[in-house]
Amino acid sequence: MKKRQFLGRAALAGMAAATLPASQASAAAGNAGPALLTVTGAVGKVNRGRFDPVRDQMMFKQKLSFDKAHAFDFAALAALPAVTIEPTLEYDGKPHTLRGPLLLDVMKAAGASLGDGGKLVLRAVDGYAATVSVAQARAQRYIVATHLDGAAMALGGLGPLWAIYDADKIPEMAAKPLAERFGSCPWALYHIEVQA
C-alpha cells in the first residue's frame, strides 16, 4: 500500500469520526471513511443517527431533515457489484466510460422499499434535485457512478458520485438533443430520499 494513500484514508476516517455526534460515530462504525452518500426516508438498514442541524449544515441549508439514515462511504459503494456504461456526455459530445453500482442495488443495500410506485429524490451538493420513479431507475438502469474514464471522480468535478444512465441505449432519450438527456442525473450526488 502506498504511504500517501494510507495516510489519506486514515486522515479521512479520522475527520469523519470527528464530525459525527457520538451516537452517529458508533452507528457508522462499519464505514471506514467519511460518508459520501446518505439515504433517508423509507430505509430499513440504519447505520447513522438522526439529522443534526449543526453537523449536517449542507442538509440544513437545503431544508432536509430525517430521523434515520443509511450512510455509504466510498469503500461501501465500491464493494457493490459494478456496472459499466458508455453514454455520450453533453459536456464534450463524446462517449465516456462510467462505472459504479446500480442505483437500485445501492437502495437495496440501504434496505429501501422499492415498489415500482416508489420515488427516489436524487440531490446534489449544490441543491439540484431530480425525482425518478423506482420503475424508471430499473428500466433505465441508473447507476451511482464512482469512476469516469477509469478514475475516481473528484468533488469539484462531476463527483465523487453521479446518478446517471446510458441515454444512448434508450431510444426515446437518444433521440433528444444531448442537453436534454440528463436532467434527471445529478452529478455531485450526496443525498437520496426514498419515498415509498
N, C-alpha and C positions, 0 to 999 in steps of 0.2 A: 504494500500500500504506500502511496506517495505521502510523504510527511505533510506537505501543504494541504492535500486533500483531507487527511486525517484531522489536522488542526481546524480546518474549516468546518468539518462536520461536528467536531466536539464543541467548537465555539457556537455554532448554530443551535445545537441541542441545549447548551447552557443558557443561551438567550431565550429560547422557547420556554424552558422551565422557569426562568426568572420572570417572564411576563405573564405567566398563568397564576391565578389565585391558587392557594394551597389545595383546595378541593379539585380544581381542574388539573393541576400538575400531577396529582396522583391518578386521576381518571385517565389522563392522556399518556400514562406511563408506557403504553405499548408503542407510542411514536418515539422514534429516535431523534427526529428533527422537528423543526417548527411546523405548525400546521400551514399547509398551502391551500387546502380546500375544507370548508366547513359545510356540512349538510345538515339542514334543520327541517322541521315540520314532521311529516309522518315517517319518522325513522324509528327502528326498533333496537338497533345496536348503538347504545350511547357510550361514548368514551371521553366526553368533556362535559363540564358543568354548564349551567345556565349563562345567558348573556350577562356581561358585566359592563355597564356604561362607561366605566373608567378605562378598563383594559381593552375593551373592544371598540376603540374610538372610531375606526372606519365604519363599522356596522352602526354605531350610534349616530354618526353623521348621515348615514343613509337610511335612518329610521327603521332599523331592523331590531328585532327582539325575539328571544326564544327561551324556552325552559330546558331544552335538551338538544344535544347535537352529536354528530359523529365527525371528528376531525381526521383528515388524512395528511400525512407528511409525504414527501417525495418517495421515500422507500416503500410506503404502504401502497401508493399508486403504482409504482414500478413493479411491485410483486404480483399485481393482477396480470392475467394474460393480455398481451398487447396485440393490437391490430394496426396494420399499416395502410394508409390511404394516400392517393396522389392527386389531389384536386389542383386545378388551375386557380391561382390566387389573384384577387383583384389588385393587389399592390404592385405587381410587376407583369401580370398577364402570363405567367409561366407556371407549369406544374411544379409542385414541391411535394416532398415526402414528409408526411406527418405520421407519428406513431404514438400510441397510448392505448389504455384500456377502453373498451366500450363504455359509454356513459351509463347504460343500464347495469353493467357489471359493477361499476362503482356504486350505483344506488343499491344493488343487492348486498354489497359488502357493508353498507351502512344499515342494512335491514329495512330498507324503504318499502312502502306499499307501492306496488307497480301495476295497478289495474289500468287497462287501456284508457279509461276516462280520467286518470290522474294527470296532473300537470307538474312540470318542473320549471321553476323560475331560476334562470341562469344569470348570475350577477357578476360583473367585472369590477375591478378595483376603482374605476372612475364613476361607478354608479350605473353604468349602462346595464339594462336588464332586458332579457328576452324570455318569453314563455313558450315552451314547447310541450306538446302532449306526450305522454308516455308512448302512445301509439306512433307518433311522428318520430320520436327518438329511436324506436325499434325499427320502423320501416326505413328510415334514412341512415341507420347505423351510425349514429353520432358517436364520436369518441371524445375522451378527455385527453387531448394531445399533450404529451410531455416533451416531445422531441420534434424538431423541424430540421429536415435535411441531415439527420444523423446526430444533431447536437441538442442538448437540453436547452430549452428556451429560457431566456432571462427576463426578469421583471424589468420593465422599461422598453422591452421589445414587444413580442406577441405573447410572452409567457408570464409566469412559468407554466401556466395551463391555458388551454384553448379548447372550448367546446366547439367541435366542427364535424362536418360530414363531407363525403366526396360528392360534391354537387355535379361533377362531370358525369357521374354514373346514374344520376336521377334525371330522366329525360325532361320532366317539366321544369327542373331547376337549370339544367344545361342549356335550355332554350332561352333563358333570361340573360340579359347583359351581366357581365361579371359583377358590376357594382350592386346588383340586386340579388345576388345568390346567397350572401352570408349575413343577412340582417339578424338572423336568429342564432348567430355563432359568436358569442362574446369572447374576445381574447382577454388575457389577464384575468381569467375566471378565478374567483376566490370563494364564492358562496352559491349554494343551491338550496332552494326551498322546495321541499316535496309537498305538493298539495294532493291529498288522496281523493 
